[in-house]
Amino acid sequence: MPIRITGMNSGLDTESIITALTQRHQDRLDTAKNDQKKLTWKQDKWKDLNKKVVSFYNGALSSMRFSTAYSKKITTASNSNAVSVVTGDAAMDSTQTLDITRLAKSAYLTGQEVKAGAEKAKASNTMADLGLENGGTLKFSIGGDSEDVIEVNVGADENISSVLSKLKGAKSSKTDTSLNFNFDENNGRFFVSSKTAGAAASFDLVETEAMNALGFAKNTEGSNYIAGSSAMIKLNGVEYESESNTFNINGLTITANEVASGITLTTKQDASGIYDNIKKLVKEYSDLMKEFSTLYNADSARKYNMLTDDQKEAMKDDEVEEWEKKIKDGLLSKDETIGSLRDALKSVALKGFEVTLADGTKKSLTLASFGISTGSYFNTSKDERDMLHIDGDPDDSATSGNTDLLKPFISSDPNAVTEFFTQLSKEMYTSLTNLMKGSEFSSAYTVYEDKLMASQYSSYNTKIANAQKALEAAQDKYYKKFSVMESTLSKINSNSSSFSSFFGG
């Protein structure tokens, strides 16, 4: 904007006069900017809410549509020190007897003390120092297979450190198996171990002159060799063998920790696991319903005008922040979309679903049948009236003292519980799917008209640009008029001075 110097001859505050004359243009510009800012705040509100809706949709609601969410089982062992069990979905309700007869072991060798002459060998000693004037070959067979061999050739001038590096990097000829090697210089011994337990990963020593020189000898004086072995258990009288201490049998993952017999394994429905899944669904639903109500019941943003720059300057920062928060909080007040979302989920939660009970009869059940309901209308705050509570839930102060109906129902008739909650979750999921379908004005998996809002934001850019141009044009028009006036007054003043000078002379 050009620098304008006005009022030099007239003595008028033309800046203030022109500001007053163009105020309606300034108001239009400010309104457009404020409306765009409010739209941005509204978009942010919707993005945050949409994220919560989609999280519920893809989270607990989605998983609870399938029976696998209710087939939680647990296995307890009479000797938990000897065995641990992970229960899979395919595991059968049962009581079984387990004997752990052998644990899997890794092969391990403590080599003989290596001598360099009469002294204990050091890592710097060469093969020649150990009596291998022509070098030699080191061999280890794997898994009892004489054709699957780790073979390392060593030269007479190579030292123990060099040989150790070769051994660490070597792999067997057929299975590419490698072993753990170390040379303990303090004790002058090699140590070897399999990288995994079991007979298949075990190693054996192939006798050569070089093997003897480096102390790789099996169960001779000063050495000790332990062969790798597989684990063995007996489950219900049937033997099973595993290279590790873990067995996968009929849906159970059994890990043996110590040799023991007469262990009882009991597999049954995990009522607490099913309960926790239902509790999670109820909590996520309730949190979302509270969010809907809080936004819907808030004081309308229309009650609060956007602050002007002058008003902001006259207020403290926290006062400005608090005022703008009131506007932001009320942007979705009485919003029809939020009302539709809330009503859609609420109608499903209140619905009855027919299930087959344990005795074979069919019955229509509601959430209340399981002790799940909303709080008392008059004793519950407005924003929390659609939230669900589970009777007997120790984490819910509102209903913790009530009789627990859900856990006994899960224990006595888990199939009926499964049938009810899968139906409820499927219908609620379908309702949200329909509400989040993409359209001309909204993207898929979006509960609000994000495309329309983006278009409105662009329109405001145009509106602001046009209002800015109109303001500047009006200002220029008035500045030109005042400039002409100032120029005319300047000439008049100049002529007046000349005339006075003439008479004065």
C-alpha positions in Angstrom: 0.0 0.0 0.0 1.4 3.4 -1.0 2.4 5.9 1.7 -0.1 8.8 1.7 0.5 12.2 3.3 -2.8 14.1 3.7 -4.3 17.1 5.5 -1.2 19.3 4.9 -3.3 22.3 3.7 -6.8 21.5 5.0 -5.7 20.5 8.5 -8.2 17.6 8.4 -7.6 14.1 9.7 -8.3 12.6 6.3 -7.0 9.2 7.4 -9.8 8.9 10.0 -12.4 10.3 7.7 -11.6 7.9 4.9 -11.5 5.0 7.4 -15.0 6.0 8.5 -16.2 6.3 4.9 -14.9 2.9 4.0 -15.9 1.1 7.2 -18.7 -1.0 5.5 -16.0 -2.4 3.1 -13.7 -3.2 6.1 -16.6 -4.9 7.9 -17.3 -7.1 4.9 -13.6 -8.1 4.8 -13.5 -8.8 8.5 -16.7 -10.8 8.4 -15.3 -13.0 5.5 -12.0 -13.6 7.4 -13.8 -14.4 10.6 -16.3 -16.8 8.9 -13.4 -18.6 7.3 -11.6 -18.9 10.6 -14.8 -20.3 12.2 -15.0 -22.8 9.3 -11.4 -23.9 10.0 -12.2 -24.4 13.7 -15.4 -26.4 12.6 -13.3 -28.6 10.3 -10.9 -29.3 13.1 -13.8 -30.3 15.4 -15.2 -32.6 12.8 -11.8 -34.2 12.1 -11.3 -34.9 15.8 -14.8 -36.4 16.1 -14.5 -38.4 12.9 -11.2 -39.9 14.1 -13.0 -41.1 17.3 -16.0 -42.6 15.3 -13.7 -44.4 12.9 -11.6 -45.7 15.8 -14.7 -47.2 17.4 -15.8 -48.6 14.0 -12.5 -50.3 13.2 -11.8 -51.3 16.8 -14.0 -53.0 19.4 -17.2 -52.7 17.2 -15.5 -54.5 14.3 -13.9 -57.3 16.2 -17.1 -58.0 18.3 -19.0 -58.9 15.1 -17.2 -62.2 15.0 -17.6 -65.2 17.3 -13.8 -65.4 17.7 -14.0 -62.5 20.1 -16.1 -64.6 22.4 -14.2 -67.9 22.1 -11.6 -66.9 24.7 -10.3 -70.0 26.5 -7.7 -70.4 29.2 -5.7 -73.4 30.4 -4.5 -73.8 34.0 -1.8 -76.2 35.0 -1.6 -77.9 38.4 2.2 -77.4 38.3 2.8 -73.9 36.8 6.5 -74.1 37.5 7.0 -77.1 35.2 4.8 -76.0 32.3 3.2 -72.9 30.8 0.4 -73.1 28.3 -1.0 -70.7 25.7 -4.5 -71.5 24.7 -5.5 -71.0 21.0 -9.0 -70.5 19.6 -9.2 -74.2 18.4 -8.5 -75.6 21.9 -11.1 -77.9 23.3 -12.7 -77.7 26.7 -10.9 -80.6 28.5 -9.0 -82.0 31.5 -5.7 -83.7 30.4 -2.7 -85.4 32.1 0.8 -84.3 31.2 4.2 -85.9 32.0 7.4 -84.1 31.0 10.0 -86.8 30.6 12.9 -84.9 29.0 13.8 -81.3 28.2 15.5 -80.2 25.0 19.2 -79.4 25.4 21.8 -77.6 23.3 25.0 -79.5 22.5 28.0 -78.1 24.5 31.7 -78.8 24.5 34.3 -77.7 27.1 37.5 -78.3 25.3 40.8 -79.6 26.7 43.4 -77.1 27.8 45.4 -76.2 24.7 49.2 -76.3 25.1 51.9 -74.4 23.3 54.8 -76.6 24.4 54.7 -76.8 28.1 52.8 -73.5 28.5 49.1 -72.8 28.4 48.2 -71.5 24.9 47.4 -67.8 24.2 45.3 -66.3 21.4 48.5 -65.1 19.7 50.0 -68.6 19.5 50.2 -70.0 16.0 49.3 -73.5 14.9 53.0 -74.3 14.6 53.4 -73.4 18.3 50.8 -76.1 19.0 52.8 -78.7 17.0 50.9 -78.4 13.7 53.9 -77.7 11.5 51.8 -78.3 8.4 48.6 -76.9 9.6 45.5 -79.1 9.5 41.7 -79.5 9.3 39.0 -78.9 11.9 35.7 -80.8 11.4 32.3 -80.9 13.1 29.4 -83.0 11.9 25.8 -81.7 12.4 22.8 -83.6 13.5 24.4 -86.9 13.3 24.8 -86.6 9.5 28.4 -87.4 8.5 27.9 -85.5 5.2 26.7 -82.3 6.8 30.1 -81.0 8.0 31.6 -77.7 9.2 35.1 -77.9 7.9 37.9 -75.3 8.4 41.5 -75.6 7.1 44.1 -73.8 9.1 47.7 -72.9 8.2 50.7 -73.4 10.3 51.3 -69.6 10.6 47.7 -68.8 11.6 47.3 -67.9 15.3 44.4 -69.0 17.5 42.5 -65.7 17.1 42.5 -66.1 13.3 41.3 -69.7 13.6 38.5 -68.6 16.0 37.3 -66.1 13.4 37.2 -68.7 10.7 35.2 -71.1 13.0 32.7 -68.4 13.8 32.0 -67.7 10.2 31.9 -71.3 9.0 28.7 -73.1 8.0 27.9 -76.7 7.4 28.0 -78.2 3.9 24.3 -79.2 3.7 22.2 -77.2 6.1 24.2 -74.0 6.4 24.3 -74.6 10.2 26.8 -72.5 12.2 28.0 -73.0 15.8 29.0 -70.8 18.7 32.8 -70.8 19.3 34.9 -69.0 21.9 38.5 -69.2 23.1 39.0 -68.4 26.8 42.6 -67.2 27.0 42.6 -67.2 30.8 41.9 -71.0 30.9 43.5 -71.8 27.5 40.3 -73.6 26.3 37.9 -73.6 23.4 34.2 -73.7 24.1 31.6 -74.8 21.5 27.8 -74.8 21.6 24.8 -75.3 19.3 22.9 -72.1 18.5 19.6 -73.9 19.2 18.5 -76.8 21.3 17.6 -80.3 20.0 19.2 -83.3 18.3 19.0 -81.8 14.8 21.1 -78.8 15.8 23.6 -80.9 17.8 27.2 -81.4 16.7 29.8 -84.1 16.9 33.6 -84.1 16.6 35.4 -85.6 13.7 38.8 -86.6 15.0 41.8 -85.1 13.2 45.3 -84.1 14.4 44.3 -80.4 14.3 41.2 -81.2 16.4 43.3 -82.9 19.1 45.9 -80.0 19.1 43.2 -77.4 19.7 41.5 -79.5 22.5 38.4 -80.5 20.5 38.2 -83.9 22.1 35.0 -85.7 23.4 34.8 -86.8 27.0 38.6 -87.3 27.5 40.5 -86.1 30.4 40.1 -82.3 30.9 37.2 -82.0 28.5 33.4 -82.5 28.6 30.9 -83.0 25.8 27.1 -82.8 26.1 25.1 -83.9 23.1 22.0 -81.9 22.0 18.8 -83.7 22.7 15.1 -83.2 21.9 12.3 -82.7 24.4 9.7 -85.4 25.1 6.4 -85.2 26.8 3.5 -87.6 27.3 0.0 -86.1 27.0 -2.8 -88.4 27.9 -0.5 -91.4 27.6 0.7 -90.4 24.0 4.3 -89.4 23.5 5.3 -86.3 21.6 8.9 -85.2 20.7 10.1 -81.7 19.9 13.5 -80.2 19.0 12.6 -77.3 21.4 10.8 -77.3 24.7 7.6 -76.1 23.0 4.9 -78.4 21.6 1.8 -77.4 19.6 -0.9 -79.9 20.2 -4.6 -79.5 19.4 -4.8 -75.8 19.9 -2.5 -75.7 22.9 1.1 -74.3 22.9 2.8 -76.2 25.7 6.2 -75.1 26.9 8.0 -77.5 29.2 10.2 -75.9 31.9 11.3 -78.8 34.0 10.9 -82.6 34.2 7.7 -83.5 36.1 4.9 -86.0 36.0 1.2 -86.1 36.9 0.5 -82.5 35.8 -3.2 -81.7 35.2 -4.1 -79.3 32.4 -7.6 -77.8 32.5 -9.0 -75.9 29.5 -12.2 -74.0 29.7 -14.0 -70.8 28.6 -12.3 -67.7 30.0 -15.3 -65.8 31.3 -13.1 -62.9 32.3 -11.7 -62.6 28.8 -15.1 -62.4 27.2 -16.3 -60.0 29.9 -13.3 -57.7 29.2 -14.1 -57.6 25.5 -17.8 -56.7 26.1 -16.7 -54.2 28.7 -14.3 -52.6 26.1 -17.2 -52.4 23.6 -19.5 -50.8 26.1 -16.8 -48.3 27.2 -15.9 -47.2 23.6 -19.6 -46.9 22.8 -20.3 -44.8 25.9 -17.3 -42.5 25.4 -18.5 -41.8 21.9 -22.1 -41.2 23.0 -20.8 -38.7 25.6 -18.8 -36.9 23.0 -21.9 -36.6 20.8 -24.0 -35.2 23.6 -21.3 -32.8 24.8 -21.0 -31.3 21.3 -24.7 -31.4 20.6 -25.8 -29.8 23.9 -23.1 -27.1 24.0 -24.1 -23.4 24.0 -24.4 -22.3 20.4 -21.4 -20.5 18.9 -23.8 -17.9 17.6 -24.0 -16.5 21.2 -20.4 -15.3 20.9 -19.1 -12.8 18.3 -15.7 -13.1 16.9 -13.3 -10.6 18.6 -12.0 -7.6 16.6 -8.3 -6.8 16.7 -9.1 -3.8 19.0 -11.0 -6.1 21.4 -8.1 -8.6 21.5 -5.6 -5.8 22.2 -7.7 -4.8 25.2 -7.9 -8.3 26.6 -5.3 -10.6 28.2 -4.1 -13.7 26.2 -5.9 -16.2 28.4 -9.1 -14.1 28.2 -8.9 -14.2 24.4 -8.2 -18.0 24.5 -11.2 -18.6 26.8 -13.6 -16.5 24.6 -12.5 -18.3 21.4 -12.9 -21.7 23.2 -16.5 -20.9 23.9 -17.0 -20.3 20.1 -15.1 -23.5 19.2 -17.1 -25.6 21.7 -20.4 -24.5 20.3 -19.7 -24.9 16.6 -21.5 -28.3 16.4 -24.3 -27.3 18.8 -27.6 -28.9 17.7 -25.9 -30.2 14.6 -28.2 -32.5 12.6 -25.4 -34.9 11.6 -24.4 -35.5 15.2 -28.0 -36.0 16.1 -28.4 -38.6 13.4 -25.2 -40.5 14.5 -26.3 -40.5 18.1 -29.8 -41.7 17.3 -28.6 -44.4 15.0 -26.3 -46.0 17.6 -28.8 -45.5 20.4 -31.6 -47.2 18.5 -29.4 -50.3 18.0 -28.4 -50.3 21.7 -32.0 -50.3 22.8 -33.0 -53.1 20.4 -33.8 -56.7 21.3 -32.2 -59.7 19.5 -33.5 -63.2 19.4 -31.0 -65.9 20.6 -31.1 -69.6 21.3 -30.6 -70.4 25.0 -28.7 -73.3 26.5 -32.0 -75.3 26.9 -32.8 -74.9 23.2 -35.5 -72.3 23.6 -35.5 -69.0 21.7 -35.8 -65.7 23.5 -35.5 -62.0 22.7 -32.8 -60.4 24.9 -31.7 -56.8 25.3 -28.7 -55.3 26.9 -30.7 -55.0 30.1 -30.9 -58.8 30.2 -27.1 -58.7 30.9 -27.4 -55.9 33.5 -26.2 -53.3 31.0 -28.2 -50.0 30.9 -28.1 -46.2 31.0 -28.1 -44.4 34.3 -31.1 -42.8 35.9 -32.3 -39.8 33.8 -32.7 -37.5 36.8 -29.5 -38.5 38.5 -27.3 -38.4 35.5 -25.9 -35.2 33.8 -27.3 -34.3 30.5 -24.1 -35.2 28.5 -23.9 -38.7 30.2 -27.5 -39.9 29.8 -26.7 -42.1 26.8 -23.7 -43.8 28.4 -24.1 -47.5 29.3 -23.1 -49.1 32.6 -22.5 -52.7 33.5 -24.0 -53.8 36.8 -21.3 -55.1 39.2 -18.5 -53.5 37.2 -15.8 -52.7 39.9 -14.5 -49.8 37.7 -17.9 -48.0 37.5 -18.8 -46.2 40.7 -22.4 -45.8 39.4 -23.1 -49.5 39.2 -20.3 -51.4 41.1 -22.7 -52.1 44.0 -25.4 -53.7 41.7 -25.7 -57.5 41.2 -23.5 -58.7 38.4 -25.6 -60.4 35.7 -23.1 -60.5 32.8 -20.4 -62.8 34.3 -22.9 -65.5 35.4 -24.6 -65.3 32.0 -21.2 -65.8 30.3 -20.4 -68.8 32.5 -23.8 -70.5 32.2 -24.6 -69.8 28.5 -21.6 -68.4 26.5 -23.3 -69.3 23.2 -26.3 -67.1 23.9 -24.0 -64.2 24.9 -22.0 -64.6 21.7 -25.1 -64.7 19.6 -26.6 -61.6 21.2 -23.5 -59.4 21.0 -22.4 -60.5 17.5 -25.9 -59.4 16.3 -25.8 -56.1 18.1 -22.3 -55.3 16.9 -23.1 -56.3 13.3 -26.2 -54.0 13.2 -24.4 -51.1 14.8 -21.5 -51.6 12.4 -23.9 -51.6 9.4 -25.5 -48.4 10.7 -22.2 -46.6 10.9 -21.2 -48.0 7.5 -24.3 -46.5 5.9 -23.6 -43.1 7.7 -20.0 -43.1 6.5 -20.6 -43.8 2.8 -18.9 -41.4 0.4 -21.1 -38.9 -1.4 -20.9 -35.8 -3.6 -20.2 -33.8 -0.4 -18.2 -36.3 1.8 -15.4 -38.8 1.5 -15.8 -42.5 2.4 -15.4 -43.4 6.1 -16.3 -39.8 7.0 -19.3 -38.8 9.0 -19.3 -35.1 7.9 -19.3 -33.2 4.6 -15.6 -32.7 4.3 -15.6 -32.1 0.6 -18.3 -29.4 0.9 -16.4 -27.7 3.7 -13.2 -27.7 1.7 -15.1 -26.1 -1.2 -16.6 -23.5 1.2 -13.1 -22.7 2.4 -11.9 -22.0 -1.1 -15.0 -19.8 -1.7 -14.0 -17.7 1.3 -10.6 -17.2 -0.2 -12.3 -15.7 -3.2 -14.7 -13.7 -1.1 -11.8 -12.3 1.0 -9.8 -11.4 -2.0 -12.8 -9.5 -3.6 -13.6 -7.7 -0.3 -9.9 -6.7 0.0 -10.0 -5.3 -3.6 -13.2 -3.4 -2.9 -11.8 -1.9 0.3 -8.6 -0.7 -1.5 -10.6 0.7 -4.4 -12.9 2.7 -2.1 -9.9 4.0 -0.2 -8.1 5.0 -3.4 -11.2 6.8 -4.6 -11.5 8.9 -1.4 -7.7 9.5 -1.2 -7.8 10.9 -4.8 -10.7 13.2 -3.9 -9.0 14.5 -0.8 -5.8 14.9 -2.8 -7.6 17.1 -5.4 -9.0 19.2 -2.5 -5.5 19.5 -0.9 -4.0 20.6 -4.2 -6.8 23.2 -4.8 -6.3 24.6 -1.3 -2.6 24.7 -1.9 -3.1 26.9 -5.0 -5.6 29.1 -3.2 -3.2 29.6 -0.3 -0.4 30.3 -2.7 -2.4 32.9 -4.6 -3.6 34.5 -1.4 0.0 34.9 -0.3 1.0 36.5 -3.6 -1.9 38.9 -3.4 -1.1 40.0 0.1 2.5 40.4 -0.8 1.5 42.7 -3.7 -0.4 45.1 -1.4 2.2 44.9 1.3 4.9 46.1 -1.1 
